[in-house]
Amino acid sequence: MRRLGLLALLVIAAIGAGAGWLDSQISRPYRGHRPEKVFVDIPHGKSRWAIAGILRQNDVIRDRLAFALFSFWHVRTPMQAGEYYFDHPVTSREVFWQLAQGRIFVHTVTIPEGWTMFDIAAELDRQGVCTRAGFLEAARDTSLISDLAPQAQNLEGYLFPSTYEFTHHTTCEQAVKRMVQNFRAVWESLNSQGAANLPDGLTFAQVITLASLVERETPRKEERPLVAGVFYNRIKRGGPLQCDPTVAYASELAGHPVKVVHSKDLQIDSPYNTYKNPGLPPGPIANPGEASLRAALAPATTDYLYFVANDNGGHFFSKTLAEHNRNVARYRSLLSRDAQPVAEQKQPVHRGPS
C-alpha cells in the first residue's frame, strides 16, 4: 500500500510537472519567428501534428508537441486551412485560436466609384497585392467581356468599384477577374430587374462609356440621371460633349496625368478629347458604380444642354448657352466669395458651341 501511495504521488507529480511544462510552452509569447513578419500557409487536409510541424518550422510556436497536445485537448475544434500572418510574438494558445477561427490574412482594398484602371493599379501596388504594371497588363485581357463588348481595347469601365479581400497569393489576373465578375453580377441584376434596356441609339459599350462620364462628373446620386440626360441630348445633336474628365483621361493615356484640366489641356490630340471630337469617346474613362449605370440606362428626360459646377458639390443646369454663361459667371462669383485662390481659372465644363 505504501508503494502504491508513493507511485500515486509520483504520477500526480509527473502530471503536475507535465501540465506546468505544457502551460509554459503555450502561454508565453514566442519570439522565435524570423524574419519579423511571416506568412504561414496551412494546406487543406493536414493533421494536427502536421499543422504543429508547419508552425514550428516557421518559428511561430515554441514547441511542436505542446501545440499538438493543446490542439488535441480541443479535438472538437477544427483548425482551418488558409494563409495566416504573424507580425509580433504570440502564444501558442493564441495561434491555435487564430487557426480555429479562420482569421486568415487578407488585403482589404476599397475601390471607389469613378476610379480608373490606373488608380486601381496604383492602389493594389501600394498595398502589395500585385504590381501596377502587372495589373495594367491583366486589364488588357478583354476576353473576360468579349461577349458583351467585343470591340473593347481594355477592361476600363468593367472593373467594378467595391471592397475586395485579396490573399497574399492573389495574382493580378485573379484580381482583375474578381472585379469583372462583380461587374457582370451587377449587370445581370439590372437585367433581371428589367432596368438594362439600352437607350435609343446607344450600344452596350456606349452605355458603359456614358456611365463612366456621369460617374466622373458628379458625386451626387440624385444628379446623375440629369447629367446623363444632358449628355444624351448632346449626343443626339451630334455635337461635342465638352467633358473635362475625358481630357484628363486622354492626358493619363498620354503619360502626363493632370489633376485639374486647364485651357491648354483642351488641345490634346486624342480620340478621348470630347472638346475636339463629337459624341462619346471610344471607350469608358473610369469604372462606374451601379447608380451611374442606372443613370446611363435611363437618362432624365430634360431640355438641359449644359451644366457647370456650383460651390457645394453639385451643378447648375441650363437649357441655353446664354443661361449657361450666366451660371458660369455665378460659379466664378461664388469662388471669389469663398476666397479660393485660383492660379488659372478652370475651363467651365459643357460650354456649348460658340
Secondary structure as the mmCIF struct_conf table of DSSP 4:
data_model
#
loop_
_struct_conf.conf_type_id
_struct_conf.id
_struct_conf.beg_label_comp_id
_struct_conf.beg_label_asym_id
_struct_conf.beg_label_seq_id
_struct_conf.end_label_comp_id
_struct_conf.end_label_asym_id
_struct_conf.end_label_seq_id
HELX_RH_AL_P HELX_RH_AL_P1 ARG A 2 SER A 27
BEND BEND1 ARG A 28 ARG A 28
HELX_LH_PP_P HELX_LH_PP_P1 PRO A 29 PRO A 29
STRN STRN1 TYR A 30 TYR A 30
BEND BEND2 ARG A 34 LYS A 37
STRN STRN2 VAL A 38 ILE A 42
TURN_TY1_P TURN_TY1_P1 HIS A 44 GLY A 45
HELX_RH_AL_P HELX_RH_AL_P2 ARG A 48 GLN A 57
TURN_TY1_P TURN_TY1_P2 ASN A 58 ASP A 59
BEND BEND3 ILE A 61 ARG A 62
HELX_RH_AL_P HELX_RH_AL_P3 ARG A 64 TRP A 73
TURN_TY1_P TURN_TY1_P3 HIS A 74 ARG A 76
BEND BEND4 THR A 77 THR A 77
HELX_LH_PP_P HELX_LH_PP_P2 PRO A 78 ALA A 81
STRN STRN3 GLY A 82 PHE A 86
BEND BEND5 HIS A 88 HIS A 88
STRN STRN4 VAL A 90 VAL A 90
HELX_RH_AL_P HELX_RH_AL_P4 SER A 92 ALA A 100
TURN_TY1_P TURN_TY1_P4 GLN A 101 GLY A 102
STRN STRN5 HIS A 107 THR A 110
TURN_TY1_P TURN_TY1_P5 GLU A 113 GLY A 114
HELX_RH_AL_P HELX_RH_AL_P5 MET A 117 ARG A 126
TURN_TY1_P TURN_TY1_P6 GLN A 127 GLY A 128
BEND BEND6 VAL A 129 CYS A 130
HELX_RH_AL_P HELX_RH_AL_P6 ARG A 132 ALA A 138
TURN_TY1_P TURN_TY1_P7 ALA A 139 ARG A 140
HELX_RH_3T_P HELX_RH_3T_P1 THR A 142 ILE A 145
TURN_TY1_P TURN_TY1_P8 SER A 146 LEU A 148
TURN_TY1_P TURN_TY1_P9 PRO A 150 GLN A 151
BEND BEND7 GLN A 153 ASN A 154
TURN_TY1_P TURN_TY1_P10 GLU A 156 GLY A 157
BEND BEND8 LEU A 159 LEU A 159
BEND BEND9 SER A 162 SER A 162
STRN STRN6 THR A 163 PHE A 166
TURN_TY1_P TURN_TY1_P11 HIS A 168 HIS A 169
HELX_RH_AL_P HELX_RH_AL_P7 CYS A 172 SER A 192
TURN_TY1_P TURN_TY1_P12 GLN A 193 GLY A 194
HELX_LH_PP_P HELX_LH_PP_P3 ASN A 197 PRO A 199
TURN_TY1_P TURN_TY1_P13 ASP A 200 GLY A 201
HELX_RH_AL_P HELX_RH_AL_P8 PHE A 204 GLU A 217
HELX_RH_3T_P HELX_RH_3T_P2 LYS A 221 GLU A 223
HELX_RH_AL_P HELX_RH_AL_P9 ARG A 224 ARG A 237
TURN_TY1_P TURN_TY1_P14 GLY A 238 GLY A 238
STRN STRN7 PRO A 240 PRO A 240
HELX_RH_AL_P HELX_RH_AL_P10 ASP A 244 LEU A 253
TURN_TY1_P TURN_TY1_P15 ALA A 254 GLY A 255
BEND BEND10 LYS A 259 VAL A 260
HELX_RH_3T_P HELX_RH_3T_P3 SER A 263 GLN A 267
TURN_TY1_P TURN_TY1_P16 PRO A 271 TYR A 272
TURN_TY1_P TURN_TY1_P17 THR A 274 LYS A 276
BEND BEND11 ASN A 277 ASN A 277
STRN STRN8 PRO A 278 PRO A 278
BEND BEND12 GLY A 279 LEU A 280
BEND BEND13 PRO A 282 GLY A 283
BEND BEND14 ILE A 285 ALA A 286
HELX_RH_AL_P HELX_RH_AL_P11 GLU A 290 LEU A 297
BEND BEND15 ALA A 298 ALA A 298
STRN STRN9 TYR A 306 ALA A 309
BEND BEND16 ASP A 311 GLY A 314
STRN STRN10 HIS A 315 SER A 318
BEND BEND17 LYS A 319 THR A 320
HELX_RH_AL_P HELX_RH_AL_P12 LEU A 321 ARG A 337
TURN_TY1_P TURN_TY1_P18 ASP A 338 ALA A 339
BEND BEND18 ALA A 343 GLU A 344
HELX_LH_PP_P HELX_LH_PP_P4 GLN A 345 PRO A 348
BEND BEND19 VAL A 349 VAL A 349
#
